[in-house]
Amino acid sequence: MLYKPGIAKIIERHKAFWTGDILDRVPLRVRFTLDSMHDSQWSDALQSIESHFSYWDRYAQLRADLEDDEVPAANLDMGPAFMPAVMGGRISFSGGTSWSEPIIHSKDDLPRLRSVRFDNTNPVIAQYLERAAYFSEHSRGKMAVGVAMLTGGGDISGFLRGLTESYTDMAEDPKWFRQLLEICTDAWIKMQRLQFQTAPSISGGYCDNYGIWTPGKSTYFANDLSTCVSAGTYRSLMFEQDSRMAAALDCPWIHTHSIQARLIPQFLDVPRIRGIHIVNDGSSGPGLDEVFPYAQLVQKWGKCLLLRKYSMEELMPYLPRLSPKGLMIDTQCGSLSQAKSIVKDFTAGQFMKFA
């Protein structure tokens, strides 16, 4: 692979991680500031298939000298508003993400969601298929193709209905919300199956927009909408649909935020869940001292733990209380030179003082 000559070793590290083991070291991804690439450039790049691919090609080139464990990929990801667009919403791009306005205003709107087609008669799907074909052809020999982020049934519901309306529905008409959530989860499963049919696999698995390889027909799912609900509400309204998404994957894992840490015991109960991805929310969420007991709980349950957006300085006091088996670190720093230094020190074992 042009942009990652050591890809075979990287995939082996990922494989060991997903079995709850360790190869030679903990898989490490290091993100760093790219002065020549900004969030707005991603938004602009989405305006055409060619510019979208060129964005990822440039990104992979700038990271080619870094010997971390990111799988370089041309990501089909179009942000969190992609699935709402598939369902009939209008998508727009700005500020490094995508946006969509609510289109479900009453129960009478549900039939339009049930009639959504997941083939090339749907203009958003048709464009996705064209994008996937272009990316597959032009990435060959250079990098993988990353599947699009589909978020999850809860988040799709939140986009289509509106966040305030969704939380109100949960309290005032949970039966109606449950119907919407089921429809959106059905859509997630159908689109995920289509992705696995169209995006090329790599070494028997798939890569995602985080540069993480997962074995089999697999990727992550999310439920950011659960951030503002109690454990009881999650269990009664959302747990079943998260379980359905997990059942649709060979190696399911869930993307969560530090502010959702209190729900990790519920996420761990999802049948067949293989891993928990915890993303640092910075000042918007609890500190690592509050989140860490939940991280330990993930390992106690024998699940894979992925820690994202924590600096190595933040992590170092906590690593001695974690097992290196089934652990992946996705850290960040300010420059390529700093990233290279982190990888060098990490490989030499300087950070690897685990339980």
N, C-alpha and C positions, 0 to 999 in steps of 0.2 A: 504494500500500500504506500503510495508516494508520500503522503503527508504523515504517515506513521509506520516507518520501516519495521518497528518492533511490535506490530499489531498482534502477532501470534502469542507473544508472551502476555500482552495486555488482556487478550481474550481468556487466556488460561487463569490469570489472576481473577478475572470476573467470574469464571466458572467455579473456582475454588470458593470465592466469596458466597455465591448463591447456594452452595452446598453447606454453608456454615463453617467453612474451613479457611485456611490461608495457604498460599503458595510460597512465595519468598518474602513478601511484605504485604501490608494492607494496601488495597487499591487506593490510589490517591489522584484526585483531579484538582488542578490549581487554576483558578480563574484569575486574570489580571487585567488591569486597565489597558485598553488598546487606544492610544491617542488618536489613531487615524480612523477609528470606528466608534460611532455613537448610536444611542438608541434611535434617534430620528432616522438614521441611515437604514435601519431594519425596516421601519415603517415605509420609507420611500421605496425600498427594494421590493416590497410586496406588490408594487403596482404592475409588475410584469414577471412572467416566469423566468425570463433570461436574467433580469436584474436580481431576482430572488436567489437564483443559483449562484450568480457572481458574488453576491454578498457572502455566502457560506464558503465559496471557493477562496475568497480573499481571507476570510477568518481562519480557515484551516492553514493557509500558507503562513500567516503571521504566527501561528502556534506550532509550526512544523518542527522547530528546534527544541521544543519542550518535551522532555521524556517522562511526562506524567501518564496517567492511565485513561485519559479521555479518548473515546473512540471518535475520530474526526468524521463528521457527517454533514451532508447537505440536507438540512432538516426541512421536511414538508410542513412543519408547524406554521400555522397562521394565527397563533394567539388564541386566547380563550373564547373569542367571539366566532370562531370557525364553526363549531357545532350549531350555535343559534342560527348562523347563516344557512347551514345545511337544512335547518328546520323551517326556513322561510324568512328569517330576519335579515336586516340590512347590515352589512359589515363595513367598518371603516378602520383605518390604521393611523395612529399618531402616538407620539411619546413612547415608542418602543413596544407597543402592544396593540391589541385590536379591541373594538368597541361595537356594541349592538344595543339598539333600543328595544324595550319590551314589546311584544306583539300579542301576548295572551292577556286579554282584559276581562274575560268572563268564561264560564263553563262552555258557552256556545262556541268558543274558539278551539276547543279541544279536537273536534273532528278534522280540522285542517292539519293538525300535527300527525294524526293517525294516517293521513293519506300521503305523507312525504315518501318519495321514492328514493332508493339508494342505488341508482344507476345513472347512466349518462343522460337520461331525460331530465335530471335535476341539474340546473346550470352550475351550481356550486360543486357538485360531484364531478360533472364533466370537466370543469377546470382543474379540480384536484387530480383526476386521472391523467390529464394532459401534463400537469406539473410532475406527477410521479414518473411518467414515461421519460420526460426530458431530464429529470434529475438522475434517473437510473442510467441513462445513456451517457451523460456527461460526467458522472462521478466515477465511472468504471476505472479501476486501477489507481484512483487517487484517494477516495474516501468512501465511507458507507453512505447510505441514504437513511436518514432518521425519520421515523414515523411521526405524524402530526400529533400534537397534544390535543386530546379530546376532553380533557378535564373529567367530568363524571356526571351522572344523572342529576345530582343535586345542584351542581353549578350550572348546568344547562337550563334547569328549571328556573334558577334564580335570574339568569339572563332573559329568558323568555317572558317571565311573569313580572320581574322587577324584585329587588331585594326586600323592600319594605312590604310589598304585597305578599311575597312568599312567606315571610315570618308571620304576617297577620293571618294568612291562610292556615298555617300550622296551628295557630292558637284557636281560630274561630271556625275553621272548616277543614279539619285534618283529612277527612275522606276525599275531598276535592283535591287537596294538595297531593295526596298519595297517588291519585289517578295521574296527575301531571308528572310526578316523579317516575312512575312506572313507564309512561310513554317515553320520557326522555332517556331512561335507562335502556329501554328497547332500542332506541336510536343509537345510543353509544355502542351497544353490542353489535348492531348491524354495521356501523361505520368501522368499528375495530376489525371485524371480519374482513371487510373490503380492503382495509389497509394491508392486512397480512397477505391478501391475494395479489396486491399490486406493488407494494414496496419490496425491493429485494432483501432477502435475509442475508446475514453474515455469520458464518461459522455456526449455523443452526440456531441462530437467535436474531433479535432485532435491536437496533439502536434507537434512542429517543433524543429529544431536544436537550437533555442534560449530558449527552455524550456517554451514557451508561448502556452497557450491553446486558440484555436479559435473555436467558435461554428459552427456546421454543417460541411459540406464537404468544409473545408476552410484551407488556410494557406496564406502566403505572396507571393508576386512576387516582382521582382526587375528589374531595368533598369539602371545599372551602366554605360552602354554605353552612356546614355544621358548626362553624366557629362560634356562632352566637346562640347555640341551643344547648339545653341541658343534656346530660348523659341519658336521662329517661326519654326525652324527646327524640334524640338520635336513635335510641334503641327501638322505639315504637314506630317511627316514621321513615328512617333512612337505612337502618341496618340491613333490612331485607334486600334493598336494591344494591347496596354496596356488595353484599354477598353474591348477588347475581353477576355483577361485573367481575368479581374475583373468579367465579366459576367459569367465566368465558375465556380466561387466560391460563396458560400452562404454568406460569410462575408469577402470580399476582403480587404486586406491592402497592402501597398507598402513599401518596405524596401528602404530607401534612405540614403545618406551620407550628412554630413554637407556641403560638397563642392557642393552639388546639391540643397542647400536650395533655391536658386533663382528660381528653377523650381517647388517649392511646389505649387504656384498658378495654375500651369498647372496640376499637379497631383491631386489637389483637384477637378478639373473639370471632372476627370474620373468618368463616371456614376457608381453609387452604391459603390464607394470607402468608406470604413468604418474607416480606420485609416492610419496615416502616422508615419512611424518608422524613426527617425532621429538618425544616428550614428555619434558620435564624431570622426572626422578624425585627431584630435590632431594638430600637427604642419603642416600637409598637407592641412588643410582646414581652414575656417574662425573660429574665436572665437565665444563663446556663445553669446557675446553681439551683434554680427552681425546676428547670426542664430535665436536669441530669437524672433524677430518680426514675423518670419515665423512660429515659434512654437505657438505663440499667434494666428496667423491667422488660424491655424488648429482648435484650440478650438473655434474661432469665427465662423467658418463654421459648428460647431456642430459635428466635427469628433474626433475620438479617437487619442490621442497623446502618442507615445511611445518614451522615451528618453533613449539612450543607450551610455555607455562608458563615461558618465560625472560623475566625482566624486561628492560626496555629498557636499564637500566644494565648488565646482564650482556651483552647483545647488542652494545652499541655498539663495544667494541674489536674485534669480529669482523666486523662488517658491511663494512668496507673490503675484506675478502678474499672477499666473496660477490658474485655477480651479482644485480642486482635482477630480472632476467628469470627467470620461473618460480620466484619466491620468495614465500611467504606467511608472515606473522608473526601469531601468536596469543599476545599477551602478557597480563600481568595487573598490577593495582595495587590500592590500598586503597580508593578512593572514586570516585564519579562525577566529581567535580571534577578529580581526578588523571587519570582516563581522558580527559576532554575536553581537558586540557592536552597529553596524549600525542598525541592525534589532531591537534590544532592544530599542534604542533611537527613532527609527522611529515609532515603535508600541506605545511608550509612548507619541508620539505626538511632540517630540522635533524638528523634521524637518518639521512637517505638519502645517506650517503657510502660508496657501494659500489664494488666493483672495476670 
